[in-house]
Amino acid sequence: MRFLFTTIPGAGHFNPMVPTARALRVRGHDVAFAASPTFAQPIEAAGFEAHPAGPAWLEQLSDPVMQKIMAGEFFVDLIRMGMVEGIIRAAKATGADAIVRGSGELGGLVAAAILDLPVASAAPAAAKFYEPMIRPGVARAAAEHGLDGEHVSDPAFEMLRIDRVPPSLEMTGYVSPPNEINVRPEPYDRGGELPAWFDELGERPLVYVTLGTVFNGNVPLFRLIADALADQPFEVVIALGHGIPREALGEVAGNIRIGGYLPQSRILEHASAVVSHGGYNTVSASLGAGLPLFLLPMGADQPYNTERCITAGAALGVIQPQPPGPPTAAPPPFTPPDPAVIRDGTRRLLDEPAFRAAARAIAAEIDAMPPADYAAERLEASVIERQTARLHGSGAPVRV
């Protein structure tokens, strides 16, 4: 079979899809991606063919296209900005049998309906939280393409929905629809080598600090964290991510090392705790490694993730009031806590065994979840079922 994956041009959307895409390829299927032309390099670095779709942009708060998109209806306007047409071209070029979209990528729904192809979603956990808010906008955008908007925006329209939420972090009262499966959140961060100075770290506990790949432009918060954790009885590694020069933080204490985009999964193997913004990829990777977190959410799904982690006993953090509705390109002003809050909270994570025990319990939940190959198997079976139903009695072959 031939699968076309579609994604928002950002690591937080693309990285969770890679394990399933690779599992499909291991099972003998062809896999390609459609995304903004500016995102071709990460796709190709992961070993997949990249097809351009939609405008040139990256999921960064400073990107003017993202600001325009997020000022609307949470990625819904991408349906009107050439994403649908690009996906249709990519689907025809690859001979796609099915489309698998990321949660924020909504053009795949409309393109699949136009092409009469089965569609599935491979969504980060918080997608279910925002979905009811954006569904009316998706329905209107689909109707603009001559489709039954209510049908296309209905979750039942998708042949399969792939979730990645361990039981302890599940939304209270959530009931999975019949077309949803839950698989292990397997981390993918493009690997890479650890910096030479990593081997120079001593035997003291290691605290890993990251603000992800979208909100990492908050240099004052990085500086606040560096000041809060200065001269403490543990080592600190701060990953600034792309686009932030090392010099932006100025001088730091001797127990702190600073890097750019670092191989997170390898650092987590050595860490004892994580200080983070609360993005789901970082949260799930940290908990998968059995590490407690101190969380400083700034927007998007971060307050929701933070609340779930604190409720599960695996984290401490500072949750600020958020406006109702989906996130916007201009998140509410972030009021930084006193440095002592970050310092004392981090020390509690290291000193009080209950936090590590709760994180390890969630790690055990994650380990018990089905792997990405299960998602690939279900995608394969769902496409065959759809093709067989449509070709029933025709004698035409099902492409495998």
N, C-alpha and C positions, 0 to 999 in steps of 0.2 A: 504494500500500500504506500501511498504518498501522503504525507502530512505536512500542512503548512501551519506553522506557529506564527502568531502575531503578538507584538509586544509594544508597550510604551518604551521609549529609548532611555531607560534608566536601570541601574543594577538591581534596585529593589523589585522591579517587575520581571526583568529578564532572568536573573540568577535562579529564582525558584523553579523556572520552567526547564532549566538545562537538564536536571537529572531525568525527568520524564522523557525529554527529547532524546537523550542518549540511550535510555532504555528501549525506546522504540527502534532506534537504529541497531542496537544489539540484536533485536528480534528480527532484523532483516528488512526493515522498512526505510524508505527515503524520508528525510526530514529537512525542511528548509524554514527560514524565518523571513517575515516581512516586517519592516520597521522603518523609522525615519532613516534617510540616507546617512545622516550623521552618526548613526549607531552601527554601521556595518563592521567596524573594526572589532568591537567586543563579540559580535556574533561569529565572525570568521575566526577569531582567536579561540572560541569554544569549539570550532571544527565544523561549523554549519555554513551553508550558502545563505547569503543575505540578499534580499530583494527590497528595493526602495518602495516605501509607501508613506504617503502623507508629507507634511512640511518638514523642513530641516530644523530640528530643535533637539535639545537634550533636557532631561528632567532635572533641571536646576532652577532654584528660585530666581536667579538673575537672568535666566533666558527669557527674552521678550515674547517668544511664541508661547512658552509655558505660562507667562503672566496673562496673556490673552486667553488661553485655554481655561485656566483656573478661575479667571474672572467670570466665566460662563457657568456651565453646569457640570463641572468635575469631569473633564475629558469628553463630554458629550459632543462638544463642538468639533472635535477631531473627525467625527463622522461627516462633517460639512467641509472639511479642509483637505480633501483628496485622499484620506485614508482608505475609504471604501474602494475607490477606483484603483488605488495602488495594490490593495489586497486582491482585487479581482484580476489584475494583470499578473500578479505573482502566482495566483492559483491556476490560471490558464497556462502560464509558462512552465510550471512544475507538474501539471496534470494532477493537482491535488485531489485526493479522495475525501479529505476532511480538513477542517480548520480547527485549530486549537488556540484559543485566545487567552492572553493574560487578563487579569481582572479589570485593569484600567483601560484595556484596549477594547473599545466597543464597536469599532468598525467591522470586526470579524463577524459579529452577529448579522449585520446588514448585508455584508458581502456574501455570507453563506446563504442567506435567504434569497438573494438575487440569483445566485448560482445553483440553488437547490442542492447545496452540499450539507452534510451533517456538520454540526459545530459543537465543540466542547469548550469548557473553560478550565484553566489551571490557575487557580486563584490563591493569592496570599490570604491569610486568615481574616483580615479585617474587611475584605470585600463584602461579606454578608452584612456587615454593619452599615455600609453606605448604600448598598444596592437598592433598598426601598426608596431612598431619597432621590436617586438618579433615574429610576425606572421610567417616570413620566417623561423626562427629557429624551431618553432613548426611544420611547414610543413615538414621540413627535418627530425625531430625526429620521426614524425608519419610515414613517408615513410620508415624509418628504421625498423618499425614494420610491413611492408608489406601493409600499408594503403595508400589511396589516400590523400597525405599530404595537398594538396590545399583544398580538401573538408573538412577535419577534422579541419583545422585551420581557415576556413571561419566562421565568426560570425553567419551565418545563419544555421550552423550545429547544434547549440544548440536550444533546444525546447523553452527555455526561458532565458532571461538575466535580472537579478534583479539589478537595480541601486538604489542609495540612495543619490541623489543630489538635494538640494533645488534650485529653479529657479535662485536665485541671485548668486549662486556659479557655475552654469553650464558653461561649456567650450564654449567660444564664437563661434557661428556658428554651434554648434553641433546639428545634426539631429538624433533623436532616430530611430534605426532600428525597423521593425515591431514586432520583437520578444522580445523587451525590455519593461519592466515596471519600474516605479520609485516609491519607497516606502519610508516611513519615516525612517531616520537613528536612530533607537532606541538604546540607550546605554546599554551595558552590561560590567561590570567590576568585576564580581565575588563578589560584595558586600563587606562584611566584616564589622568589627566594627571600628569606629573612635577611634584614640588613646585617652587616658584619658585626655591628655593636651588640646585636642580640646575644651573641655568645659570651659577651663580657658581663652580662648581668649576673649578679650573685645568687646566693641560695635563698634569699628572702622571698616572701610571697610577692607575686606579680599582679598588679592591677592594670587591666587593659581599658583604655579610654577611646571611644569613638562616637562621633555624631553622624555616622552614616555617610551617604553620598549626595543627599539633597539639602539637608539642614547644616552641613558642615561649614557653611559660610559664616556661622556665628562665632567668629574669632574671639569676641569678648567672653563667651561662655567657655571656650577652650582655655582662655587665660585664667578665668575664675577657677576652673577645675585644677589647673596647674598650681595655682596659688593655694588652693585648699589642700592638695595632696603633697605639698612641698615638705621635704625633710621629715617624712613619716617613716615608720619602720617597715617599709615595703618598697619594692621597685614599681615604677609607673611607665607604661608605654602608651604614648598618645599617637593615634593614627589620624592625621589631618585629612586624609583623602585627597582627591584630585583638586588641583587649582588653588591650594592654599600653600604659600611658601613657608618654609620652616622659619624664616625670619619674622613671620607675622606674630609669633608669640613672644619674641624677645628672649631675654635670659630666663632660664628656669633652674630649679634646684638640682642638686647633684643626683637625686634619686629618680629623676625624670628623663626619659629618652623620647625623642620626637621623630616621627616618620611621616611619609605621605600616604599613598595607598598601599597598605600592608596586607600580606596574606593572613586574613583574620583567622581562618580555621587552624592554621599552624600556631598562631599566637595563643589561641584558646587552649591548646594542648598543654601549655605551660602556665596558664593564668590561674589565679585563685579567686578573682572577682572581676566584675565588669562595671564600668561607669559608662552610661550610654543615654541616647536620646529616646530609646524605646521603640525604634523601628522593628517590624516583625522579623526581618531576616536576622538582625543582630540578637534579638531576644531569643528566637528559636535556636539559633546556633549556640548561644551561651548556655541555655538551659539543656540543650542536647549534650553539651560537655559537662553538665552537672555544676554550673557556676552560678552563684547568686549575683544579682544586679542592683546597682543604684541607678535610678532612672530619672531623667530630666526631660520630660516630653515637651515639645514645642508646638506640635500641630499634627495634622493628618491622623493616622491611626494610633499615634504614640500615646495619647492619654488613655485610650481604651486598653492598649496592651499593658500599660503601666498598672492600671487598676486591676487587671486580671492577675498580673504577676504578684502584686502586693497581696491580693486576696488569697492567692495560693501559698503565701508564706515564703516565696523565693526571692523577694525583692523589697527594697525600700525606695522611696522616691518623693518627688515634689510634683503634685498634680495641680495645675492652674485651671481656672474656669475657661471653658471653650464655648464659642458661639454655637448655637444649634445648626444642624445641616452639614453638608459635606465640606471638606477643607477648601481653602482658597489659596491663591498665589500669595496673598498677604496675610499670613497667620497672625493671630492676635499678639500684641506686644508681649515678649517674654520677660517676666520679672525674675531676675536671678536671685536665688536664695543666698543667705549668708554663707560664706565659705565654710564656716564651722558645721553647717548642716551636711554638706557634702563630705567633709573630713570625718565627722563623727559617724555618719551613716556608713561610709566605706569601712571604717574600723569595726563597726558592729558586724558587718557582713563577714569580716575575716575572723572576728573573735567569738561570735556566737554560733555554735554548731547548727542551730535550728535552721538557719537560712540555707546552709550548704545541704543539709538533709532534705529540705523541701525541693531544692534544685535537682538533687540526685534522684528524688522520687519522680520528678517530671522527666528527667533523662531516661528513667526506666520505662515510663509511659511511651516516650518517643521511640525508644528502641523496640518496643513491642508492636508498634504500628507497621502496617505493610510497607514494603519498600517501593521505590519508583517503578520497579518492574511490574508491580501489581496495577499501577495506573496505566502503564503501557499495554498490559494484557487486556484491561477493561476497555481501553480505547479501541484496540484492535477488534475485540468481540463486538463492541457497539457499532462500529462501521460495517462489519460483516452482516450484523443483524439488520441494519438499515438497508444495505445494498440488496440483501436477500429478499426483504419485504417488498422493495420497489421492483425487483426483477422476478418476483414470484411467477412461475409459469412461463417465463420468456426463454428459458434455456441459456440466457447469456451468462458468461463466466463472471465470477466475482474476483476482482483483481487483488492478489495477495503477494 
